[in-house]
Amino acid sequence: MTCREAATAVKYTFMLSLLLVSQRNLNAQNFKLMRFDEDYTHLKDSSRTPYEKIKYFRLSQNGLHYLSFGGEIRQEVDNSHNEDWGRFGAGAQTYVLQRYQLHTDIHFGTRSRLFVQLRSGLEDGRKMGPRPIDEDRLNVQNLFLDIIPYKDSANTLTVRLGRQELQYGSGRILDVRDGPNLRLYFDGAKIAFASAKLKLDAFVMASPAVRKGLFDNSATRKANLWGVYGTQAVGSSTNLDVYYLGISRDTPFFDEGTAKEIRHTFGARLWRKGKGFTYNFEAGYQSGKFGNGQISAFGVSSEIGYQFDRLWGKPAFKLRNDIISGDKRRDDGNLQTFNALYPNGGYFGMNPQLGPANLVSIHPNFSCNFSPRLSMSLEALFGWRQSIHDGVYTPGGMLNLSGAGSDRRYIGTSYITTASFRFNDFVNLGLGLQYFQTGAFIDESVQNHKDGFFVGSVLSFRF
């Protein structure tokens, strides 16, 4: 894609937004992270604009059978310097990422529905070509059938079959990964129970291999993710999550080596959001088999914050801390490296260079809403290796830099600034700037090491 083509795409994004906003009595809602969670039945009996008609298109006289259409256009322009810390000569590069998504939600009464979503992800300009999270020209993102065998005024039981996205907790261990160009999906089955205070899901999934072409992603016949996740409301504002997650991978690559991995994660999370004092505590233990060896790993995360709701801008301060285990002894066959499974790609910054494995981090954060449309955050992330016998990992859990060449712990510090401006209900602009200052471990392990710098912009249009 040329710069002119990228500019044309941005122009059409604004034109579509202006077309929607120009309609009177527009009844737009806040779009959800998981688009299949949106509900437009409130439009059934209202006088509707052309936009509202595509959000709720009646298929029956009583309005219980209906269609809903939606989509997203996202244009991202990034400039990075030394994202590899000088190891492979990535240097300076500017590249463009594009995401297009289109979905339809078909409801067959109150007990069944079909959700279909297509996606296209494109990349242009990276020196080393697109990453696995960058490009997939055309593919099915969601294609599932919901069947509701039981429903009353307080409880619902749903069976979901097919290709679907998953999102649990704060994204530390199982996240849809909305930050990267390609969102994550699985093929499988899920049973979900929901009541006023309890949500309980059980699922068996397979993660298909992603290829770059047209509808060429190969399905995986063998399940490689299974689990149970429950959330219970405790009091008026506190919630407790408890979960078990299992994975099977044939060739994961750790500093300890490569072998078949069967891993079981047992975890809990206690959290509170909203005004005033907030917190988010999570702990997990992992066991299993790594080849002929044993897995024993742990991860502990905390976030404590306070939002001054009565002050201008509603400023909020947060302090995050992570202690995530690494391997204790190299080449002994056993593994103590924590595997975060499918974490949020942006948990450690807009362009993260550290992943949640063999890591001790301190992460202060300040955010402020300058207006209903404009918000900004400032943060820093200080990272150390939890074990000097293990390396540094990517956000996706792959080994980035072996620890064999150094006994230093300090990896480096990221300084991050982000801003978000909402033009209207449909268009949002995100800006991010990140500077990574290498620490003693990288300085000792990478010859001619260099600090990293990243600046990016994301313009998104949803309808």
C-alpha positions in Angstrom: 0.0 0.0 0.0 1.3 3.5 -0.9 1.0 6.5 1.3 -1.6 7.9 -1.1 -3.7 4.7 -0.8 -3.5 4.9 3.0 -4.6 8.6 2.9 -7.5 7.6 0.7 -8.6 5.0 3.2 -8.5 7.5 6.0 -10.5 10.0 4.0 -13.3 7.4 3.3 -13.3 6.5 7.0 -14.2 10.1 7.9 -16.7 10.4 5.0 -18.6 7.3 6.3 -18.6 8.8 9.8 -20.0 12.1 8.6 -22.7 10.3 6.7 -23.9 8.6 9.8 -23.7 11.6 12.1 -25.6 13.7 9.6 -28.7 11.6 10.3 -31.2 13.0 12.8 -32.2 11.2 16.0 -29.3 8.8 15.6 -29.5 6.2 18.3 -26.0 4.8 18.6 -24.7 2.8 21.5 -21.2 2.2 22.8 -19.7 -0.5 20.7 -18.5 -3.5 22.6 -15.1 -5.2 22.4 -16.9 -8.4 21.4 -19.3 -7.3 18.8 -21.6 -10.3 19.2 -22.4 -9.0 22.7 -24.3 -5.9 21.3 -28.0 -5.8 21.7 -30.2 -3.7 19.4 -33.7 -4.9 20.4 -34.4 -1.5 21.9 -34.9 -0.3 18.3 -37.8 -2.7 17.7 -40.6 -0.2 18.5 -38.8 3.1 17.8 -38.9 5.4 14.8 -35.7 4.6 13.0 -33.1 6.3 10.8 -31.5 4.4 7.9 -28.5 3.6 10.2 -30.8 2.1 12.8 -32.5 0.0 10.2 -29.3 -1.8 9.5 -28.8 -2.4 13.2 -32.2 -3.9 13.6 -33.8 -5.2 10.4 -37.2 -6.9 11.2 -37.7 -10.4 9.7 -41.0 -11.2 11.4 -44.2 -9.4 12.4 -43.5 -9.7 16.1 -39.9 -8.5 15.7 -38.4 -11.6 17.4 -36.7 -12.6 14.2 -34.3 -9.9 13.0 -30.9 -9.1 11.4 -28.2 -6.7 12.6 -25.3 -5.6 10.5 -22.0 -3.9 11.6 -18.4 -3.5 10.9 -15.1 -1.8 11.5 -12.4 -0.1 9.4 -9.1 0.5 11.2 -6.1 2.3 9.7 -2.8 2.2 11.7 0.5 4.0 10.8 3.5 3.1 12.9 7.1 4.2 13.0 9.6 2.1 15.0 13.3 2.3 15.7 15.3 -0.7 16.9 12.4 -2.9 17.9 15.0 -5.7 18.0 17.4 -3.7 20.2 19.9 -3.7 17.3 20.2 -7.5 17.0 19.1 -8.0 13.4 19.4 -4.5 12.0 15.7 -3.6 11.9 16.7 0.0 12.3 14.0 2.6 11.4 10.9 1.7 9.6 7.5 3.1 8.9 4.6 0.7 8.0 0.9 0.6 7.6 -1.6 -1.8 9.0 -5.2 -2.1 7.9 -8.1 -4.0 9.5 -11.5 -4.5 7.9 -14.3 -6.4 9.6 -18.0 -7.0 8.6 -20.6 -9.0 10.5 -24.2 -10.0 10.5 -26.1 -11.2 13.6 -29.2 -13.3 12.7 -31.7 -14.0 15.5 -34.3 -16.8 15.1 -36.5 -15.8 17.9 -35.3 -15.7 21.5 -33.6 -19.2 21.6 -31.2 -19.3 18.7 -29.0 -17.1 16.5 -26.2 -17.2 13.9 -23.3 -14.8 14.1 -21.0 -14.4 11.0 -18.0 -12.1 10.8 -15.4 -11.7 8.1 -12.0 -10.0 8.5 -9.2 -8.7 6.4 -5.8 -7.7 7.8 -3.2 -6.1 5.6 0.4 -4.9 6.2 2.8 -2.8 4.1 6.3 -1.4 4.8 7.9 -3.7 7.4 11.5 -4.5 6.4 11.2 -8.1 7.6 7.7 -8.6 6.3 4.5 -9.0 8.2 4.4 -10.7 11.6 1.9 -13.5 12.3 -0.3 -10.8 14.0 -0.3 -8.5 11.0 -1.7 -10.0 7.8 -4.5 -12.3 6.7 -6.0 -11.1 3.5 -9.5 -12.6 4.0 -10.8 -15.0 6.5 -13.7 -15.9 8.7 -13.3 -14.4 12.2 -16.5 -15.6 13.8 -19.0 -18.2 12.6 -21.0 -19.7 15.4 -24.5 -20.9 16.3 -26.0 -20.1 19.7 -28.7 -22.4 21.1 -30.4 -21.5 24.4 -32.0 -24.6 25.8 -33.0 -22.9 29.1 -34.0 -19.4 29.9 -36.1 -17.7 32.5 -36.3 -14.2 34.1 -33.0 -14.7 36.0 -30.9 -17.4 34.4 -29.7 -18.3 30.9 -27.9 -21.4 29.6 -26.3 -21.0 26.1 -24.5 -23.5 23.9 -22.2 -21.9 21.4 -20.8 -24.0 18.5 -18.3 -23.0 15.8 -15.6 -20.3 15.3 -15.6 -17.8 18.1 -13.6 -15.2 20.0 -12.8 -15.6 23.7 -12.2 -12.9 26.3 -11.8 -13.5 30.1 -10.6 -11.5 33.0 -8.3 -8.5 32.5 -6.6 -10.1 29.5 -3.6 -11.4 31.4 -4.1 -15.0 30.3 -6.9 -15.3 27.7 -7.6 -12.3 25.6 -9.0 -11.6 22.1 -6.0 -9.3 21.5 -7.8 -6.3 19.9 -4.5 -4.3 19.9 -2.7 -6.2 17.1 -4.0 -6.1 13.6 -5.4 -9.6 13.7 -7.7 -10.6 16.6 -7.5 -14.1 18.0 -10.2 -16.7 17.5 -10.8 -20.4 18.1 -12.9 -23.3 16.7 -14.9 -25.3 19.2 -17.8 -25.5 21.6 -18.7 -23.5 24.7 -21.5 -23.8 27.3 -22.2 -20.6 29.2 -24.4 -20.1 32.3 -25.3 -16.5 33.3 -27.4 -15.2 36.2 -27.4 -11.8 38.0 -24.3 -12.6 40.1 -22.7 -15.6 38.5 -21.2 -16.3 35.1 -19.8 -19.8 34.4 -18.3 -20.9 31.1 -16.9 -24.3 30.0 -15.2 -24.8 26.6 -13.1 -27.0 24.4 -11.3 -25.2 21.6 -8.7 -25.6 18.8 -6.5 -22.7 17.6 -6.3 -22.8 13.7 -3.1 -21.9 11.9 -3.2 -18.5 10.3 -2.0 -18.1 6.7 -1.9 -14.9 4.7 -4.1 -15.8 1.7 -7.8 -15.9 1.0 -9.8 -18.4 3.2 -6.7 -20.6 3.6 -6.4 -20.9 7.3 -6.2 -24.5 8.2 -8.5 -26.0 10.9 -6.9 -27.9 13.8 -8.8 -31.2 14.4 -7.2 -31.7 17.8 -8.3 -29.6 20.7 -5.4 -27.6 22.2 -7.3 -25.3 24.7 -9.9 -26.3 27.2 -11.1 -24.9 30.5 -13.7 -23.6 32.9 -14.0 -19.9 33.9 -16.3 -18.5 36.5 -17.0 -15.0 37.8 -19.0 -14.4 41.0 -20.1 -11.0 42.2 -19.1 -10.5 45.9 -21.0 -7.6 47.4 -21.9 -4.6 45.4 -18.6 -3.8 43.7 -16.2 -6.7 44.2 -15.9 -9.7 41.9 -14.1 -13.0 42.2 -12.9 -15.0 39.2 -11.8 -18.7 39.5 -10.6 -20.7 36.5 -8.8 -23.7 35.2 -7.2 -23.7 31.7 -5.4 -26.5 29.9 -3.3 -26.3 26.7 -1.4 -28.7 24.5 1.3 -27.6 22.2 3.7 -29.7 20.1 6.7 -27.4 19.6 6.8 -24.5 22.0 10.2 -22.9 22.2 11.6 -21.9 25.6 15.2 -21.2 26.8 15.1 -24.7 28.3 14.5 -26.1 24.8 11.7 -27.5 22.6 9.4 -30.4 23.6 5.7 -31.3 23.6 3.9 -29.2 26.3 0.8 -30.2 28.2 0.1 -27.5 30.8 -2.6 -26.9 33.4 -3.3 -23.5 34.9 -5.2 -23.0 38.1 -5.9 -19.3 38.9 -8.0 -16.8 40.8 -8.6 -13.1 40.4 -10.2 -10.6 42.9 -11.1 -7.2 41.4 -13.0 -4.0 41.8 -13.6 -1.3 39.1 -15.3 2.0 39.2 -14.9 5.2 41.2 -12.6 5.7 44.1 -10.4 2.8 45.2 -9.8 0.0 42.6 -7.8 -3.2 42.6 -7.1 -6.2 40.5 -5.2 -9.1 42.1 -4.5 -12.3 40.2 -2.5 -15.4 40.9 -2.0 -18.6 39.0 -0.1 -21.9 39.3 0.8 -24.2 36.4 1.7 -27.8 36.3 2.0 -30.4 33.6 4.6 -32.1 31.3 7.3 -30.7 29.1 8.6 -33.6 27.1 9.7 -36.1 29.8 10.1 -33.3 32.4 7.8 -31.6 34.8 6.2 -28.1 34.7 5.9 -26.1 37.8 5.4 -22.3 37.3 3.6 -19.4 38.8 2.4 -15.9 38.1 1.3 -13.2 40.6 0.0 -9.8 39.5 -1.5 -6.9 41.4 -2.9 -3.5 40.4 -4.0 -0.9 43.0 -5.4 2.4 42.0 -7.5 5.4 42.9 -9.7 7.6 40.7 -10.5 11.1 41.9 -14.0 11.2 40.5 -14.8 14.7 41.9 -11.7 16.4 40.5 -11.5 17.9 37.0 -10.5 15.3 34.5 -11.2 12.5 36.9 -7.5 11.7 37.3 -6.5 8.2 38.2 -3.3 6.7 39.6 -2.5 3.0 39.4 0.5 0.9 40.4 0.9 -2.5 38.8 3.3 -5.2 39.8 4.0 -8.6 38.3 6.1 -11.5 39.5 6.1 -14.2 36.8 8.4 -17.2 37.1 11.3 -18.3 34.9 13.2 -21.5 34.6 15.4 -22.3 37.6 18.1 -24.5 36.0 19.1 -24.7 32.4 19.1 -28.1 30.6 17.7 -30.2 33.4 14.6 -31.2 31.4 12.1 -29.6 33.8 10.4 -26.2 33.2 9.5 -23.4 35.6 8.8 -20.8 32.9 5.3 -19.4 33.2 3.2 -19.6 30.0 0.6 -16.8 29.8 -1.3 -18.7 27.1 -3.0 -16.0 25.0 -2.4 -12.7 26.8 -3.3 -9.2 25.8 -0.7 -7.9 23.4 -0.8 -4.4 24.8 -0.6 -5.3 28.5 3.0 -4.0 28.6 2.6 -1.0 26.3 1.4 0.0 22.8 4.3 -1.7 21.2 5.5 -4.1 23.9 8.9 -5.6 23.8 8.6 -7.7 27.0 6.2 -10.5 27.5 4.7 -12.1 30.7 7.3 -14.8 31.3 10.4 -14.7 33.5 9.5 -11.2 34.5 9.4 -9.0 37.6 7.9 -5.6 36.7 6.8 -2.4 38.4 4.3 -0.4 36.3 3.1 3.0 37.6 0.3 4.7 35.5 -1.5 8.0 35.5 -4.5 8.8 33.4 -6.8 11.8 32.9 -9.9 12.7 30.9 -9.4 16.2 29.7 -12.9 16.2 28.1 -15.6 13.7 27.3 -13.8 13.2 24.0 -10.1 13.4 25.0 -8.1 11.2 27.4 -4.4 10.7 28.0 -2.2 8.4 30.0 1.4 8.4 31.2 3.2 5.3 32.4 6.5 3.6 32.9 7.4 -0.1 33.0 10.6 -1.3 34.8 11.4 -4.9 34.0 13.8 -7.5 35.5 14.3 -11.2 34.9 12.8 -13.3 37.6 15.4 -16.0 37.0 18.9 -15.4 35.7 18.8 -18.9 34.2 16.1 -18.0 31.7 15.7 -15.5 28.9 13.4 -12.7 27.8 10.1 -13.5 26.0 7.9 -11.8 23.5 4.3 -10.8 24.4 3.1 -13.9 22.6 5.3 -16.2 24.7 8.1 -16.9 22.3 11.7 -16.7 23.4 13.1 -13.4 22.3 16.6 -13.4 23.8 18.3 -16.3 25.6 19.6 -15.7 29.1 22.7 -17.9 28.5 25.1 -15.0 27.9 24.4 -12.9 31.1 23.7 -13.1 34.8 22.2 -9.6 34.9 18.6 -9.2 35.9 17.6 -5.7 34.7 16.1 -5.9 31.2 15.1 -2.2 30.7 12.5 0.5 31.1 9.7 1.5 28.9 8.3 5.1 29.0 4.8 5.2 27.4 2.4 8.0 26.5 -1.0 7.4 24.9 -3.9 9.6 24.0 -7.3 8.9 22.6 -9.7 11.4 20.9 -13.3 10.4 20.1 -14.5 12.4 17.1 -18.1 11.0 17.5 -19.8 7.8 18.3 -18.2 6.0 15.4 -14.6 7.4 14.9 -11.8 7.3 17.4 -8.1 8.3 17.0 -5.5 6.7 19.2 -1.9 8.0 19.5 1.0 6.3 21.2 4.7 7.1 21.9 7.1 4.6 23.6 10.8 4.8 24.4 12.5 1.6 25.6 15.8 2.1 27.4 17.8 -1.0 27.5 19.1 -2.4 30.8 22.2 -4.3 31.9 20.9 -7.7 30.6 20.3 -6.5 27.1 23.5 -4.4 27.1 25.5 -7.4 28.0 23.7 -9.9 25.7 23.3 -7.8 22.5 26.4 -6.5 20.7 26.0 -2.9 19.6 22.7 -2.7 21.5 20.4 0.2 20.9 17.4 1.8 22.7 14.0 1.3 21.0 11.6 4.0 20.0 8.0 3.7 18.7 5.3 6.2 17.6 2.0 5.1 16.3 -1.5 6.3 15.3 -4.7 4.2 15.0 -7.8 5.6 13.3 -10.9 3.4 13.8 -14.4 3.6 12.4 -17.1 1.3 13.8 -20.7 1.0 12.9 
